[in-house]
Amino acid sequence: MALELDLYRGQLEQARHLSNLTDEDKRKKAVKACAEKNFDVLWEIVLGYLTLYAQNKILTSTHTIRSYHTGIRQFVEYADHNAWNLLNPKRDDPQIWVNTLLVTPAVNPKASRPPKKPKTLSIDTVRSRVAAVRTLYKALRWAGATEADPLQDVRLPKDNTHSLEKNAPYGDDEVDAFLEHAEVSMKVLIYLLSHGGLRISEALAVEWEDLDESRKRLRVNQGKGRKARTIAISSSLLQVLREYRRELGGRPEGQLFSFGTRETAHYHMDRVALQAGVRFRGFHAFRKYAGTRLMEQVKDLSRVANHLGHASVDTTRKYARPAADDLKDELSGW
């Protein structure tokens, strides 16, 4: 949380700097950055816009900011390489850029050798890149640099692959292997993700005072969209939390973990995965494990949605679905 607050304060200072400029000076700054394909200045303008006018304004999540940063940086590099006029691109340029993304090989920086059959960027990744560039042009319109909305008519293909097929949940054996080789703090994190169904950002923000051990409840204060919720916690999570508390001296305060960033958590989980002999497929696969296991048990999308913090059960369908043989007993007498 401290790191997030530092980031937000930095954003606010940048927004103040931009708002202190006259409209004409702000416009000139944006026009010059577009002409020079100067990503650093363009990103400053985007951050100023996000801080003042995005849906969550200054509280736009760090995950979203990282995604926009990557998408806009890559877009500016592409525009520079292809001699785009950023303020007035040709009519077909945006769709050509999107089509180029759709056939761009996905790169795994941790792979020791290139795959024999390289995969292209997922449609979800392409959508996130398009969302980033839409935000860039909103910021440029806010700065008065252009009235253009060049991505207005861009079209993306539908992705009919179920979310659980693209990024399957961990299996019981995989979760057990993670837990077997994790020290106590990492066990707490694994249970928060795989039993509590928390997002990694939510898990890292949990504080000791959020726990109600007597009622086996946990208050999630840093939910998506800043929506708080209270969830039930499993007996296994409660047991390892008590073990963790004893290890820390009995009355710890503040956040549960000594690390607070996704990158550091990724580093620690990678080490656990290496010891466990399990491929680490990201934190969200734990969350999908929680959704899938709960769905198999309660067979009620609305209850699973409440646990995962989804505003709509339509989102929950992407995380959990009944087993293929869910109707075997009902159909056995047909």
N, C-alpha and C positions, 0 to 999 in steps of 0.2 A: 504494500500500500504506500509506503514511503517513496518508493521509486515512481509509482504512478503520480503521486502528488507533485514530485519534482518535475515530472513530464508536463503535468497540467499547468504548473506555474510557468514553465518555459513557454508553453503555448500561449498563455495569457499575456506574457510580456511581448511575444511576437505580434499578437493581435492588437495590443495597445500601440505598438510601433506603427503598424499599418494604419490604424484608425486615426493616428495623429497626422498622417499625411493628408494633403488636400486631395480631393477627388482627381484632379488633373495629374498630380504627382504619382498617385497610386496607379492611374491608368498608364502613364508613361513607363513606370517600373514594370508593369505586367507586359506591355507591348515590347519593350526592349528584351525582357527575358524570353519571350516567345521567338523573337527574331534571332536571338543568340542560342536558342535551345538550352538555356541556362536552368538546369534542373533545380539547383539549390534555391534560386530565387523563386521559381515556380512553386516549389514545395513550401516555401515560406508563405506564399499567397494562399495556397491550399490550406495550410494550417490555420491561417488567420480566418479564412472562410468557415472552416469546420468549427473553430472555437466560438464564433459569433452566431452562425446561422444553421449549422447542421442540426439534425433532429435532437441529438443529445448534447449539442453545443460543446462546451469545454470538457464534458464527461464522455466524449466519444471514446470507445474502448481502445486500449493499446493494441489489441489484436487487429481491429479495423484500421488503425493508423499504420501499423506495419504492413498490412495488405495493400493499402493505398500507396504507401511509399514505394513498395516494390513495383506495383502496377504502373504508376506514373513514371517512375525512373526508366523502366523498360520501354514504355511508350515514347518517351522523349528521345531515347537512344534510337528507336526505330524511325521516328520522324526525322531525326537528324540524318540518319543513314540514307533515307529515301527523299531527302530534300523537300519535306512538307512545309507548307505555309500553315503554321499552327492556328493562326487567327482566321484563316479562310481556306481550309483544305478543299481539294477537288471533291466533287459530289461522291465519287465511288471510293475515295481513299479510305474512309473508315471501315467500309465493308471488306475491302481488300486486306486491311490490317487484321480484322477479326478472322477472316479466312486463313490468313497466315498463321495466326495463333492456333487455329484448329489443327494445323498439320505440323506444328512445332514439336519436336521431340521433348519429352519430359526428362529433365536431368536430375539424377540422384547424386548429390555431391559426395555422399559417403560410399558410393559404389567403387570397388577396387578396379573394375573393368567395365567397359560399355556392355549393355545387354545385347544378346544376339538379335532379339526382336524389340527394338526400342519402342516404347509407348509414347503416344502423343499426349499433350496436355489434356487433362480432363475438361469436360464441358463446364463443370463447377469452377475450375481454375480460370477458364476463359471468361466466365461470367464475372468473376471477381475482378479481373483485369478491366473489363468493360465498365464495371461499376466505379472503379478507381478513376478512369478517364472521364466518365460522366461528371464526376465530382470536380476534376480539374477544370472542365469547361464551365461548371457552375461558378467556380471561384473566379475564372476569367471574366465571366459576365458580371459578377459582383464587383470586380475591380474596374469595370467599365472598359475593358480592353476589346471586347467583341460582343456582338449579339448572336453569334453563331451557336447552334446546337447540332454539331455535325454527326452526333451519334443517334440522333432522333429516329432515323429510319433503319438503323442497324438491326439485323436479324440473326438470331442464334438458333441452331437446331435444338430440338427437344432431346433430353436425355431420358430414355425410357428404362434405363438400368436402375433397379431398386438400390437404394442407399446401402442396404445390408449386403448386396452383392459387390458393390464397389469397394466398400471398406467394412468387412465383416467384423462382428464383435469377437472378442477373444472367447475361446472355449473354456470350459471348466478346468481342463487340464492345464491350459496356459496360465490362467489366473492363479491356480494352485502353485504352479512352478514359480511365478513371480513372488508369491507370498513366502514360499519356502526359502528363497535365497535373499530376501530383503531384511534389512535391519529394521528396528521397530518404527522409526519415523517414516520410512518408506512403506511399511505395512499400513500405517495410518493413511497415507496418501492413496495407496492402492484401494483400500476399503472405501474411502470417501468417493472415489471414482466409480468403483465396480459395484458397491452396495448402495452408497448414497446417490449415485447417478449424477454427481456434480461435474460441471465443466472444470477444466484445469484452473481457469482464472478464479472460479468460485472456491475451489479447494484451497488454493494458495492464500486466499483472503480470509479463511476461517480463523477466528480467534477463540481462545479458551472460554471467554465469557458467552460465546454463542451456543455453548453446549449446555443442555439440561439433562444431566445423567440420570436423575431420578425418574424422569418421564420418558427417557430414551428419545429425546428430540434434539434437533440441530436447526438453528436459525441461519439461513443463507442470506446474508445482507448484500452481497455483491453479485446478484443474479443478472442475467442478460437484460439490458434495457433498464438497469438499476431497480429491478423488481425484486423485493425480498420475498422469501417464502420460508415456511417451516416444514421440515421433513422428519420422518421417523428414521432412526438409525438401528442397524442390525445388532444383534448380540455380539457378533464377532468384532464389529467395529468398536463397540463399547468396551469390550475386553482389552483390545489392543490400545485404545485410548488411555485406559487406566494404567496399563503397563508403561506406556510412554510418559504419562504424568509422573509415575514413580521414578522413572529414569531421569527425569528433569528436576527432581527434587521435591515433588509433592504439590507445590502451589505455583505453577508457571502462569505467566500473564502474557498478554499480547497475542501475536499470531502463532499458530501451531508450529510452523516450520522456520528453520533458520534461513532458508532460501525463499525468495519471493517472486522470481521470474520464471516464465515458461522455459527459457533456455537452460537455466540451472536445473530445473526439475527434469528436463529432457536428458541432461547430462547424467544425473543420478539414476534415472530410470534405465538409460542405456546400459549402465554398469550392472544393474540388477538383471536385465535381460541377458547380458553376456554370461553371467554366472548361471542363470536358469536355463540357458540354451534355448531361449524363446526369441523369436523375431519381434522386436518392438515396432508396432504398427501405429504408434501415436496414442495420445491420451483418450481420444474420442472412442476408440474401440472398447475401452473399459465402460464408458457411459452407455454404449450400445449393448454391452453385456448386461448391464443393470436393466435396461429397458426390455431386452429379449427375455431375460430370466423372469422378470416380474410379469410380463405378458403371458408367459407359459403358465405361471402360477395363478394369477388372478383373472386373466382373460377379460380385462376391462381397460380399454384404451384411455378412458377419462381418468381412472385412478393412476395409471402409469404416467399420463401427461402431467398430473399434479405433482407426482414425485420428481419428475425430470424438469419441471418448471416450464413446460410448454404452454403457450397461450391457446394453442389449437391442437386438437387430436390429429389433424392432418399432418402436422409436423411429427407427431409421435409415431405415425405409421412408417416414417422413414427410419425410425430407431428400433422399432419393435413390431413383430408380426407373429401371428400364431404359427406353431409348428406345422409342417406339411401334413402330419397325421393327426391334426387336432380334432378332426371329426370321425376318427376311426371307430370310436365306441358308438356314436350315433348312427353311423352307416352300417354297423356290423349286422343289423337285423333286416336290412333292406333285401 
